[in-house]
Amino acid sequence: MEKLIITVTCDSTMSYPSNPNNPTPKGLDVVAEDYVRSVNAGASICHLHGPYTVDAKIQEDGTKLSDLDIPGWHKLRSGITDNVDAIIQYGIANGRFPQRKLLMEDQRPDMISTCFNAHDECFDYEPGNEPVELYAIHDREELKEYCEITRRLGIKPEVEAFHYGGVWNAMRMMEKGLLDGPVWTTFFLGWKGGCWTPPTTQAMVYMADHCPPNFIWNTSVMDPVEQWKVLSAAISLGGHIRVGMEDNPFLTPGEYARNNAELVEKAVRIAHDLGREIASPDEARAMLQMEKREPFLASA
């Protein structure tokens, strides 16, 4: 069985705003330090959110998305790569497409997360808090342009699949010769909203069993009770996993991790108990057929 690739996502305020150990409110330097600790603990991919703001209301075009502070992304990235070797994956797939194009052109991350199904998210994970709502279509013309830009710039897309339609759209792009394999796809289970898929092992197995050849699957679970069960199953079945305070800040239900590295360390322990070794960043690059590049000096 291939070594396990662990993705960590340290910076987010939308999922669990009451988390007392979230590094995000403490500034980009503190967030970068948390990513560095997490890589040293065993993560090979850093899924960054960077600084952003969310639309207060639905816009005239029917979207409700995020606006990006592009220079801040470069600062966060440099705070990580100046200290450890890691695969840098830019997140915020709900960012406005023109800004994300500028972000790719300006900074050229190793990977960029792209939602291959419609965005319909409701970050309603803490009773009593007003949830953040996000909406966008991500039509196939947009996905085509993503594939063209990432190929030109040497950036590997992460195919975000909140349901199986996301995988179908990726297959469509492959059929048209726009998306190269191996395709890295993440199944998002338990993420609330109109694209919800249950946070269960059965749902994960269904998606994994229907993944076509030349797809490598990863799993994110937004459910403190079910997450570790589903991720353990993913590890045992040969998939890969994502942990971090966006997905689940709890080591056990009700017990907050002190930092994101503790969540990575728990994933590593589970993997070792199941007899699976952890991939280094270089080993993950080899599996994903990515070349290691020199740090990109952004214009910002």
C-alpha positions in Angstrom: 0.0 0.0 0.0 1.2 3.5 -0.8 2.4 5.7 2.0 -0.2 8.0 3.5 -0.4 11.6 2.3 -1.6 13.9 5.1 -3.0 17.4 4.3 -3.4 19.9 7.1 -5.6 23.0 7.0 -4.7 25.3 10.0 -6.4 28.6 9.2 -10.1 29.2 9.2 -12.7 31.0 11.3 -15.9 29.8 9.5 -16.3 26.3 10.9 -15.8 26.5 14.6 -15.6 30.2 15.7 -15.5 29.3 19.4 -12.3 27.2 19.1 -10.0 28.9 21.7 -6.8 27.5 20.0 -7.5 28.6 16.5 -4.3 30.4 15.3 -6.1 32.5 12.7 -7.1 35.4 14.9 -3.5 35.7 16.1 -2.1 36.7 12.7 -0.3 35.2 9.8 3.0 34.6 11.6 1.3 32.5 14.2 -0.6 30.6 11.5 2.6 29.9 9.6 4.2 28.6 12.7 1.3 26.2 13.2 1.7 24.9 9.6 5.5 24.4 10.2 4.8 22.4 13.3 2.2 20.3 11.4 4.6 19.5 8.6 7.2 18.5 11.2 4.6 16.2 12.7 3.9 14.4 9.4 1.8 16.5 7.1 3.1 16.9 3.5 0.5 19.2 2.0 -0.4 22.6 3.5 -3.9 23.7 2.5 -3.8 27.5 2.9 -6.8 29.8 3.2 -4.8 33.0 3.6 -6.5 36.3 4.5 -9.9 36.9 3.0 -13.3 38.4 3.7 -16.7 36.9 2.9 -19.6 38.8 1.2 -22.1 40.1 3.7 -25.0 39.3 1.4 -25.8 37.6 -1.9 -24.5 39.7 -4.8 -26.4 40.8 -7.9 -24.9 37.9 -9.9 -26.3 35.4 -7.4 -23.0 34.5 -5.7 -21.9 34.9 -2.1 -18.2 34.3 -2.1 -14.8 35.4 -0.6 -12.6 38.3 -1.5 -8.9 37.6 -1.2 -6.0 39.7 0.3 -3.5 38.5 -2.3 -0.3 39.9 -0.8 -1.2 38.3 2.5 -1.2 34.8 0.8 2.4 35.3 -0.2 3.4 36.3 3.3 1.7 33.2 4.8 3.3 30.9 2.2 6.8 32.3 2.7 6.4 31.9 6.5 6.0 28.2 5.9 8.4 27.5 3.0 11.2 29.5 4.5 11.2 27.0 7.4 10.2 23.6 6.0 9.7 21.7 2.8 6.0 21.3 2.0 3.6 21.1 -0.9 1.7 24.4 -0.8 -2.0 24.0 -1.8 -4.0 27.3 -2.1 -7.5 26.8 -0.8 -10.6 29.1 -0.7 -12.2 27.4 -3.7 -15.0 29.8 -2.9 -12.8 32.8 -3.8 -13.9 34.9 -6.8 -12.6 33.5 -10.0 -10.9 36.7 -11.3 -9.0 37.0 -8.0 -8.0 33.3 -8.0 -6.6 33.7 -11.5 -4.6 36.7 -10.4 -3.4 34.7 -7.4 -2.2 31.8 -9.6 -0.5 34.1 -12.0 1.2 36.1 -9.3 2.3 33.4 -6.9 2.1 30.0 -8.7 1.5 27.6 -5.8 2.2 23.9 -6.1 -1.5 23.1 -6.1 -4.8 25.0 -6.1 -8.1 23.7 -4.8 -10.9 23.9 -7.3 -14.6 23.0 -6.5 -15.7 20.8 -9.3 -19.4 21.0 -8.3 -21.6 24.0 -7.4 -20.7 25.8 -4.2 -23.6 25.6 -1.7 -22.1 25.6 1.8 -23.6 26.4 5.2 -21.0 26.6 7.9 -23.4 25.7 10.7 -21.4 23.7 13.1 -21.9 25.5 16.4 -25.4 26.0 17.7 -26.3 29.6 18.4 -23.8 31.1 15.9 -25.0 32.6 12.7 -23.7 30.4 9.9 -21.6 31.6 7.0 -23.4 30.8 3.7 -21.5 30.5 0.4 -23.0 30.1 -3.1 -21.6 29.8 -6.7 -22.1 27.7 -9.8 -18.5 26.8 -11.0 -19.8 25.9 -14.5 -17.8 23.8 -16.9 -16.6 26.8 -18.8 -15.0 28.0 -15.6 -13.6 24.6 -14.9 -12.2 24.4 -18.4 -10.4 27.7 -17.8 -9.0 26.5 -14.5 -7.6 23.4 -16.2 -6.0 25.6 -18.9 -4.4 28.0 -16.5 -3.1 25.4 -14.1 -1.6 23.4 -17.0 0.1 26.5 -18.4 1.5 27.5 -15.0 2.5 24.0 -13.8 0.0 24.1 -10.9 -1.7 20.8 -10.0 -5.5 21.2 -9.3 -7.1 19.6 -6.3 -10.5 18.4 -7.5 -12.9 19.2 -4.6 -15.8 16.8 -4.8 -18.6 17.5 -2.3 -20.6 14.8 -4.1 -19.9 12.5 -7.0 -20.8 15.1 -9.6 -17.5 16.7 -8.8 -15.7 13.6 -10.0 -17.8 13.4 -13.1 -16.8 17.0 -14.0 -13.2 16.0 -13.6 -13.7 13.0 -15.8 -15.3 15.3 -18.4 -12.2 17.6 -18.3 -10.0 14.5 -18.8 -12.0 13.3 -21.7 -11.6 16.7 -23.4 -7.8 16.5 -22.9 -7.8 19.4 -20.4 -6.9 17.7 -17.1 -3.9 15.4 -16.7 -3.6 12.4 -14.4 -3.1 11.4 -11.8 -6.0 13.5 -10.6 -5.9 14.4 -6.9 -9.5 14.5 -5.6 -10.8 15.1 -2.1 -14.2 13.8 -1.0 -15.8 16.3 1.3 -18.1 14.4 3.7 -20.4 16.0 6.3 -19.9 19.5 4.9 -23.3 21.1 5.4 -25.3 22.7 2.5 -27.0 21.8 -0.7 -23.9 19.7 -1.8 -23.9 17.6 1.5 -22.7 14.0 1.5 -23.1 12.1 4.8 -20.0 11.8 7.0 -20.0 8.0 7.0 -17.7 5.2 5.9 -20.4 3.9 3.6 -20.5 7.3 1.7 -16.7 7.4 1.5 -16.5 3.8 0.2 -19.2 4.5 -2.4 -17.2 7.5 -3.8 -13.9 5.6 -3.6 -15.3 2.5 -5.4 -16.6 4.7 -8.2 -13.3 6.6 -8.7 -12.0 6.0 -12.1 -8.4 4.9 -12.9 -5.7 7.5 -12.5 -7.6 9.2 -9.7 -6.0 9.4 -6.2 -8.5 10.0 -3.5 -8.3 12.0 -0.3 -10.9 12.5 2.4 -12.1 15.5 4.5 -14.7 14.9 7.2 -16.5 17.8 8.9 -17.9 16.0 11.9 -16.3 15.7 15.3 -18.0 12.5 16.2 -17.5 10.6 12.9 -14.3 12.1 11.6 -11.7 9.8 13.2 -13.8 6.7 12.4 -14.1 7.6 8.7 -10.4 8.7 8.4 -9.3 5.5 9.9 -11.3 3.6 7.3 -9.8 5.7 4.6 -6.2 5.0 5.8 -6.9 1.2 5.9 -8.4 1.3 2.4 -5.5 3.0 0.8 -6.9 6.5 0.6 -5.4 9.7 1.9 -6.6 12.1 4.6 -7.0 15.7 5.5 -7.0 17.0 9.1 -6.9 20.5 10.7 -8.9 23.0 12.6 -11.2 23.9 9.7 -12.4 20.3 9.4 -12.4 19.3 13.1 -10.5 21.0 16.0 -11.2 18.1 18.4 -8.9 15.3 19.4 -12.0 13.6 20.8 -15.5 15.1 20.9 -15.3 18.1 23.2 -11.5 18.0 23.6 -9.9 20.8 21.6 -6.5 20.2 20.1 -4.0 22.7 21.4 -2.6 23.2 17.9 -3.0 21.7 14.5 0.1 19.5 14.9 -1.7 17.5 17.6 -4.3 16.6 15.0 -1.6 15.5 12.6 0.1 13.5 15.3 -3.1 11.6 16.0 -3.5 10.8 12.3 0.1 9.5 12.2 -0.5 7.3 15.3 -3.6 5.8 13.7 -1.8 5.2 10.5 1.1 3.5 12.2 -1.3 1.4 14.3 -2.9 0.3 11.0 0.5 -0.6 9.5 0.8 2.3 7.1 3.8 4.6 6.7 3.6 8.4 6.2 4.7 10.1 3.0 7.2 12.9 3.1 6.7 15.9 0.9 9.1 14.5 -1.7 7.3 11.1 -1.6 3.9 12.8 -2.0 5.3 14.7 -5.0 6.4 11.4 -6.6 2.9 9.9 -6.1 1.2 13.0 -7.6 3.8 13.3 -10.4 4.7 16.8 -9.3 8.1 18.4 -9.6 9.7 20.2 -6.7 10.1 23.8 -7.6 12.2 26.6 -6.3 10.3 29.0 -4.1 8.4 31.5 -6.3 9.1 35.1 -5.6 5.8 36.9 -6.0 5.6 40.5 -7.2 3.6 41.4 -4.1 
